[in-house]
Amino acid sequence: MAILAHNEGRDLAALLAGLAFADEVVVADAESADDTAAVARAAGAAVIPVVNNWNLNVNKAVAIGACRGDWVVYLDPDERVSAELAAAIRAAATSGSPAVAYEFPRRNKYFGRYLRYGGAYPDLQLRLFRRGRGRFACRSVHEHLQVDGAVGRLRPALDHETYPAVADYLRKLPMYVAAGADHMERRGIRPSLGADLNHFLLRPCRRFLCRYFIRLGFLDGWPGLLACGLDAAQTVLTYYEFRARRRRAACASST
């Protein structure tokens, strides 16, 4: 098991409690100021100190590279492995199947409710892979695992305590906004009237309408409404941060 954590002592303890089936657990501790490292060691995990890099995939690669088993599973501290998923992982790793990796569905809990609509489920996650056959590309904060070879699928779901409360969403929002603005800069997006109209109005409206109406997010009640609305708002805030950076750079170059 490979895990990346930053100030995740509480969530990490709950995750590690369900990993007794794992042969090894490696936790990359990204400069935590809480008891993350102590919690990991108390559960028998190996702890590797790493710099708190905004691009999480850089440190995910460190945790994965430290694993020595034939198979690796990457997990986030706010995820939970059920007994059913643990059994399926063990079975897949010993099945002799030609697959070099496996994906499984993830149930995302927003504000106390597991969402089933709006694109929140099944949210397939490619997380189990043979060591040396999978990697996270270090380009984006939410870059998916890339594997070399056939991919199978497990049926049990991974549980994700995404945002227990709105405060948890707001706590993580600045990181995602900054990462999104970085991604825009790397893509070479240029501010213009058309880009402003697209990112401030058209794109967030499309995302909300698609998730809430076309993908039936309204069936998840008020948590579904809030999840879709916050997703659209994050799109606006990300572009605003990108534009603010460009303005600061222009001011700096003119002085």
Backbone hydrogen bonds in HBPLUS format (Angstrom, degrees):
<---DONOR---> <-ACCEPTOR-->    atom                        ^
c    i                          cat <-CA-CA->   ^        H-A-AA   ^      H-
h    n   atom  resd res      DA  || num        DHA   H-A  angle D-A-AA Bond
n    s   type  num  typ     dist DA aas  dist angle  dist       angle   num
A0026-VAL N   A0001-MET O   2.77 MM  25  6.02 163.8  1.80 155.6 160.3     1
A0002-ALA N   A0073-VAL O   2.81 MM  71  6.10 159.6  1.85 157.9 159.7     2
A0075-LEU N   A0002-ALA O   2.94 MM  73  6.27 159.7  1.98 166.2 170.1     3
A0003-ILE N   A0026-VAL O   2.86 MM  23  6.15 149.8  1.95 162.7 171.0     4
A0028-ALA N   A0003-ILE O   2.76 MM  25  6.18 165.3  1.79 164.2 166.4     5
A0005-ALA N   A0028-ALA O   2.97 MM  23  6.23 165.2  1.99 165.5 163.1     6
A0030-ALA N   A0005-ALA O   2.81 MM  25  6.01 167.7  1.83 166.2 169.4     7
A0012-LEU N   A0008-GLU O   2.69 MM   4  5.57 162.1  1.72 164.3 170.7     8
A0013-ALA N   A0009-GLY O   3.14 MM   4  6.17 155.2  2.20 141.5 146.3     9
A0015-LEU N   A0011-ASP O   3.03 MM   4  6.34 156.1  2.09 153.2 160.3    10
A0016-LEU N   A0012-LEU O   2.86 MM   4  6.04 176.2  1.86 161.5 162.0    11
A0017-ALA N   A0013-ALA O   3.14 MM   4  6.20 142.2  2.29 140.0 149.1    12
A0018-GLY N   A0015-LEU O   3.01 MM   3  5.69 155.8  2.07 118.1 125.0    13
A0019-LEU N   A0016-LEU O   3.10 MM   3  5.15 168.9  2.12 113.4 114.0    14
A0022-ALA N   A0019-LEU O   3.05 MM   3  5.55 162.8  2.08 116.6 122.0    15
A0046-ALA N   A0025-VAL O   2.90 MM  21  6.29 159.3  1.95 166.3 163.5    16
A0027-VAL N   A0046-ALA O   2.78 MM  19  6.07 171.6  1.79 173.2 176.2    17
A0048-ILE N   A0027-VAL O   2.85 MM  21  6.19 160.7  1.89 154.9 158.2    18
A0029-ASP N   A0048-ILE O   2.86 MM  19  5.93 143.7  1.99 134.0 145.9    19
A0031-GLU N   A0029-ASP O   3.10 MM   2  5.91 130.7  2.35 104.7  90.8    20
A0050-VAL N   A0029-ASP O   2.96 MM  21  5.84 162.4  1.99 141.2 138.7    21
A0039-VAL N   A0035-ASP O   2.86 MM   4  6.03 162.7  1.89 163.1 167.9    22
A0040-ALA N   A0036-THR O   3.00 MM   4  6.24 159.3  2.05 151.4 157.1    23
A0041-ARG N   A0037-ALA O   2.97 MM   4  6.21 166.3  1.99 153.0 156.3    24
A0042-ALA N   A0038-ALA O   2.92 MM   4  6.03 157.7  1.97 148.0 154.4    25
A0043-ALA N   A0039-VAL O   3.22 MM   4  6.42 136.1  2.42 138.5 148.6    26
A0043-ALA N   A0040-ALA O   3.15 MM   3  5.29 133.2  2.38  98.0 110.4    27
A0045-ALA N   A0040-ALA O   2.96 MM   5  5.24 156.2  2.02 153.9 146.1    28
A0044-GLY N   A0041-ARG O   2.92 MM   3  5.00 159.8  1.96 107.0 112.9    29
A0053-ASN N   A0051-VAL O   2.83 MM   2  5.60 125.0  2.14 113.2  96.5    30
A0058-VAL N   A0055-ASN O   3.07 MM   3  5.91 155.2  2.14 125.4 130.6    31
A0060-LYS N   A0056-LEU O   2.92 MM   4  6.20 144.7  2.04 147.6 158.9    32
A0061-ALA N   A0057-ASN O   3.10 MM   4  6.15 152.1  2.18 137.4 142.6    33
A0063-ALA N   A0059-ASN O   3.11 MM   4  6.44 162.6  2.14 151.1 153.5    34
A0064-ILE N   A0060-LYS O   2.89 MM   4  6.15 165.5  1.91 155.5 159.8    35
A0065-GLY N   A0061-ALA O   2.88 MM   4  5.91 156.5  1.93 141.3 148.2    36
A0066-ALA N   A0062-VAL O   3.15 MM   4  6.36 131.6  2.40 141.4 152.7    37
A0066-ALA N   A0063-ALA O   3.25 MM   3  5.33 138.3  2.44  96.7 107.8    38
A0067-CYS N   A0064-ILE O   3.14 MM   3  5.49 156.0  2.20 109.2 116.4    39
A0131-ARG N   A0070-ASP O   2.83 MM  61  5.46 166.7  1.85 134.1 137.9    40
A0072-VAL N   A0129-PHE O   2.80 MM  57  5.50 164.6  1.82 160.6 165.4    41
A0129-PHE N   A0072-VAL O   2.95 MM  57  5.50 159.8  1.99 155.6 162.4    42
A0074-TYR N   A0127-ARG O   3.26 MM  53  5.46 150.9  2.35 131.1 137.9    43
A0079-GLU N   A0076-ASP O   3.04 MM   3  5.52 153.6  2.11 126.3 125.8    44
A0161-GLU N   A0078-ASP O   2.78 MM  83  5.30 161.8  1.81 176.3 172.0    45
A0080-ARG N   A0159-ASP O   2.70 MM  79  5.01 148.8  1.79 149.4 154.4    46
A0159-ASP N   A0080-ARG O   3.12 MM  79  5.01 158.7  2.16 159.0 154.2    47
A0086-ALA N   A0082-SER O   2.91 MM   4  6.14 161.3  1.95 152.5 158.3    48
A0087-ALA N   A0083-ALA O   3.01 MM   4  6.18 157.2  2.06 144.6 150.0    49
A0088-ALA N   A0084-GLU O   3.07 MM   4  6.29 153.1  2.14 141.8 149.4    50
A0089-ILE N   A0085-LEU O   2.88 MM   4  6.10 153.7  1.94 152.7 159.3    51
A0090-ARG N   A0086-ALA O   3.04 MM   4  6.29 165.6  2.06 151.1 154.4    52
A0091-ALA N   A0087-ALA O   2.97 MM   4  6.12 159.1  2.01 146.2 152.3    53
A0092-ALA N   A0088-ALA O   2.94 MM   4  6.07 158.1  1.98 145.3 151.1    54
A0093-ALA N   A0089-ILE O   3.03 MM   4  6.20 157.2  2.08 150.5 156.3    55
A0094-THR N   A0091-ALA O   3.26 MM   3  5.37 143.5  2.41  98.5 108.6    56
A0095-SER N   A0092-ALA O   3.39 MM   3  5.10 169.9  2.40 101.0 103.7    57
A0100-VAL N   A0150-ALA O   2.86 MM  50  5.68 152.4  1.94 144.7 149.0    58
A0130-ARG N   A0100-VAL O   2.85 MM  30  5.47 157.0  1.91 159.2 157.9    59
A0152-GLY N   A0101-ALA O   2.81 MM  51  6.24 163.2  1.84 153.2 154.1    60
A0102-TYR N   A0128-LEU O   2.72 MM  26  5.16 152.2  1.80 148.7 152.9    61
A0128-LEU N   A0102-TYR O   3.39 MM  26  5.16 160.8  2.43 157.2 153.8    62
A0103-GLU N   A0152-GLY O   2.95 MM  49  6.38 153.7  2.02 141.9 145.8    63
A0154-LEU N   A0103-GLU O   2.83 MM  51  6.19 162.1  1.87 164.2 170.2    64
A0104-PHE N   A0125-GLN O   2.92 MM  21  5.43 147.8  2.03 139.0 146.2    65
A0125-GLN N   A0104-PHE O   2.85 MM  21  5.43 168.4  1.87 146.0 149.2    66
A0158-LEU N   A0105-PRO O   2.83 MM  53  6.25 160.3  1.86 148.6 151.3    67
A0106-ARG N   A0122-PRO O   2.77 MM  16  5.79 163.1  1.79 163.3 166.7    68
A0107-ARG N   A0158-LEU O   2.77 MM  51  6.16 154.4  1.84 155.4 164.1    69
A0160-HIS N   A0107-ARG O   2.78 MM  53  5.80 152.8  1.86 175.0 167.8    70
A0115-LEU N   A0108-ASN O   2.94 MM   7  5.97 161.6  1.97 170.1 163.9    71
A0109-LYS N   A0160-HIS O   2.85 MM  51  6.03 162.9  1.88 172.3 175.1    72
A0163-TYR N   A0109-LYS O   3.19 MM  54  6.59 163.7  2.21 158.2 163.2    73
A0110-TYR N   A0113-ARG O   2.83 MM   3  5.39 153.1  1.90 154.7 145.9    74
A0113-ARG N   A0110-TYR O   3.15 MM   3  5.39 153.9  2.22 108.4 116.2    75
A0111-PHE N   A0163-TYR O   2.67 MM  52  5.80 163.9  1.70 164.1 163.1    76
A0120-ALA N   A0117-TYR O   3.16 MM   3  5.62 166.5  2.18 113.7 117.8    77
A0118-GLY N   A0215-ARG O   2.76 MM  97  4.66 164.2  1.78 142.5 137.7    78
A0133-ARG N   A0130-ARG O   2.95 MM   3  5.47 160.4  1.99 140.4 140.8    79
A0148-ASP N   A0133-ARG O   2.95 MM  15  5.39 146.9  2.06 147.6 155.3    80
A0135-ARG N   A0146-GLN O   2.85 MM  11  5.33 144.3  1.98 145.8 157.5    81
A0146-GLN N   A0135-ARG O   2.74 MM  11  5.33 171.4  1.75 157.8 160.5    82
A0143-GLU N   A0140-SER O   3.17 MM   3  5.09 158.0  2.22 115.0 111.4    83
A0168-ASP N   A0165-ALA O   2.99 MM   3  5.41 135.5  2.19 107.3 118.6    84
A0169-TYR N   A0166-VAL O   3.04 MM   3  5.14 118.6  2.43  97.9 113.0    85
A0170-LEU N   A0166-VAL O   2.98 MM   4  6.34 162.2  2.01 156.5 161.1    86
A0171-ARG N   A0167-ALA O   2.97 MM   4  6.10 142.6  2.11 138.9 148.8    87
A0172-LYS N   A0168-ASP O   3.33 MM   4  6.53 148.7  2.43 141.3 147.3    88
A0173-LEU N   A0169-TYR O   2.95 MM   4  6.01 131.8  2.19 145.7 159.9    89
A0176-TYR N   A0172-LYS O   3.35 MM   4  6.68 161.5  2.38 154.6 159.8    90
A0177-VAL N   A0173-LEU O   2.90 MM   4  6.07 161.1  1.93 163.9 170.0    91
A0178-ALA N   A0174-PRO O   2.96 MM   4  6.05 164.6  1.98 147.1 151.3    92
A0179-ALA N   A0175-MET O   2.94 MM   4  6.11 160.2  1.98 147.2 153.2    93
A0180-GLY N   A0176-TYR O   2.90 MM   4  6.00 153.9  1.97 141.9 149.3    94
A0181-ALA N   A0177-VAL O   2.94 MM   4  6.18 154.5  2.00 149.1 155.8    95
A0182-ASP N   A0178-ALA O   2.97 MM   4  6.23 155.8  2.03 147.3 154.0    96
A0183-HIS N   A0179-ALA O   3.01 MM   4  6.27 152.3  2.09 143.2 150.6    97
A0184-MET N   A0180-GLY O   3.02 MM   4  6.36 149.8  2.12 144.5 152.2    98
A0185-GLU N   A0181-ALA O   3.04 MM   4  6.35 154.8  2.11 147.9 154.4    99
A0186-ARG N   A0182-ASP O   2.98 MM   4  6.32 156.7  2.04 151.0 157.2   100
A0187-ARG N   A0183-HIS O   3.01 MM   4  6.24 143.6  2.15 142.4 152.3   101
A0189-ILE N   A0184-MET O   3.32 MM   5  5.81 170.4  2.33 159.5 158.2   102
A0188-GLY N   A0185-GLU O   3.10 MM   3  5.19 151.4  2.18 100.8 109.7   103
A0196-ASP N   A0192-SER O   2.82 MM   4  5.98 160.0  1.86 152.0 157.8   104
A0197-LEU N   A0193-LEU O   2.98 MM   4  6.16 162.9  2.01 147.4 151.7   105
A0198-ASN N   A0194-GLY O   2.96 MM   4  6.15 155.7  2.02 145.4 152.4   106
A0199-HIS N   A0195-ALA O   2.90 MM   4  6.02 176.6  1.90 156.7 157.6   107
A0200-PHE N   A0196-ASP O   2.85 MM   4  5.59 154.1  1.92 147.7 154.5   108
A0201-LEU N   A0197-LEU O   3.15 MM   4  5.53 140.8  2.32 125.8 134.1   109
A0202-LEU N   A0197-LEU O   3.05 MM   5  6.40 165.2  2.07 154.4 156.7   110
A0203-ARG N   A0198-ASN O   2.62 MM   5  5.46 170.7  1.63 157.8 159.9   111
A0205-CYS N   A0201-LEU O   3.10 MM   4  6.09 156.5  2.15 148.8 156.0   112
A0206-ARG N   A0202-LEU O   2.86 MM   4  6.05 159.5  1.91 153.5 159.5   113
A0207-ARG N   A0203-ARG O   2.94 MM   4  6.17 163.8  1.97 157.1 161.1   114
A0208-PHE N   A0204-PRO O   2.99 MM   4  6.16 164.1  2.02 147.5 151.7   115
A0209-LEU N   A0205-CYS O   2.92 MM   4  6.06 175.3  1.92 156.3 157.9   116
A0210-CYS N   A0206-ARG O   2.88 MM   4  5.91 160.2  1.92 149.1 155.2   117
A0211-ARG N   A0207-ARG O   2.97 MM   4  6.06 171.9  1.98 151.4 154.0   118
A0212-TYR N   A0208-PHE O   2.79 MM   4  5.72 166.9  1.80 157.4 162.1   119
A0213-PHE N   A0209-LEU O   3.00 MM   4  5.42 152.4  2.08 129.4 138.1   120
A0214-ILE N   A0209-LEU O   3.25 MM   5  6.72 159.9  2.29 150.6 155.8   121
A0215-ARG N   A0210-CYS O   2.71 MM   5  5.96 145.7  1.83 163.1 175.1   122
A0217-GLY N   A0211-ARG O   2.94 MM   6  5.65 138.1  2.12 140.0 147.8   123
A0218-PHE N   A0212-TYR O   3.14 MM   6  5.41 147.3  2.25 145.7 137.2   124
A0216-LEU N   A0213-PHE O   3.20 MM   3  4.86 160.6  2.24  98.6 102.5   125
A0219-LEU N   A0216-LEU O   3.05 MM   3  5.79 162.9  2.08 121.3 126.0   126
A0220-ASP N   A0217-GLY O   3.05 MM   3  5.70 166.9  2.07 119.7 124.0   127
A0221-GLY N   A0218-PHE O   3.23 MM   3  5.65 152.9  2.31 116.2 116.3   128
A0224-GLY N   A0221-GLY O   3.05 MM   3  5.39 122.8  2.39 105.0 119.1   129
A0225-LEU N   A0221-GLY O   3.09 MM   4  6.49 154.1  2.16 150.6 158.5   130
A0226-LEU N   A0222-TRP O   2.93 MM   4  6.10 166.0  1.95 153.7 156.9   131
A0227-ALA N   A0223-PRO O   2.90 MM   4  6.00 157.9  1.95 143.0 149.6   132
A0228-CYS N   A0224-GLY O   3.04 MM   4  6.17 163.2  2.07 147.9 151.8   133
A0229-GLY N   A0225-LEU O   2.92 MM   4  6.06 158.7  1.97 148.8 155.4   134
A0230-LEU N   A0226-LEU O   2.87 MM   4  5.95 163.9  1.90 152.3 156.2   135
A0231-ASP N   A0227-ALA O   3.09 MM   4  6.17 149.8  2.19 139.3 147.5   136
A0232-ALA N   A0228-CYS O   3.17 MM   4  6.42 157.1  2.23 144.6 149.5   137
A0233-ALA N   A0229-GLY O   2.95 MM   4  6.21 156.9  2.01 147.0 154.0   138
A0234-GLN N   A0230-LEU O   2.86 MM   4  6.02 150.1  1.95 145.1 152.6   139
A0235-THR N   A0231-ASP O   3.28 MM   4  6.56 145.7  2.40 140.2 148.2   140
A0236-VAL N   A0232-ALA O   3.33 MM   4  6.74 151.8  2.41 145.3 151.6   141
A0237-LEU N   A0233-ALA O   2.96 MM   4  6.26 166.1  1.98 155.6 159.1   142
A0238-THR N   A0234-GLN O   2.89 MM   4  5.96 152.0  1.97 146.3 153.4   143
A0239-TYR N   A0235-THR O   3.27 MM   4  6.51 162.2  2.31 143.8 147.5   144
A0240-TYR N   A0236-VAL O   2.95 MM   4  6.18 155.9  2.01 150.2 158.0   145
A0241-GLU N   A0237-LEU O   2.95 MM   4  6.15 154.5  2.01 145.0 150.8   146
A0242-PHE N   A0238-THR O   3.02 MM   4  6.31 155.1  2.09 144.9 152.0   147
A0243-ARG N   A0239-TYR O   2.86 MM   4  6.13 160.4  1.90 153.6 158.1   148
A0244-ALA N   A0240-TYR O   2.88 MM   4  6.08 154.0  1.95 146.2 153.9   149
A0245-ARG N   A0241-GLU O   2.98 MM   4  6.21 153.2  2.05 147.2 153.6   150
A0246-ARG N   A0242-PHE O   3.12 MM   4  6.43 156.6  2.17 145.9 152.1   151
A0247-ARG N   A0243-ARG O   2.95 MM   4  6.25 152.8  2.03 147.9 155.4   152
A0248-ARG N   A0244-ALA O   2.96 MM   4  6.20 160.1  2.00 148.5 153.7   153
A0249-ALA N   A0245-ARG O   2.88 MM   4  6.11 157.0  1.93 150.1 156.7   154
A0250-ALA N   A0246-ARG O   2.93 MM   4  6.11 152.9  2.01 143.6 150.9   155
A0251-CYS N   A0247-ARG O   2.94 MM   4  6.17 157.5  1.99 150.1 156.0   156
A0252-ALA N   A0248-ARG O   2.94 MM   4  6.10 156.4  2.00 145.5 152.0   157
A0253-SER N   A0249-ALA O   3.01 MM   4  6.19 151.4  2.10 143.5 150.6   158
A0254-SER N   A0250-ALA O   3.17 MM   4  6.31 133.5  2.40 137.7 148.8   159
A0254-SER N   A0251-CYS O   3.27 MM   3  5.25 134.0  2.50  93.5 105.6   160
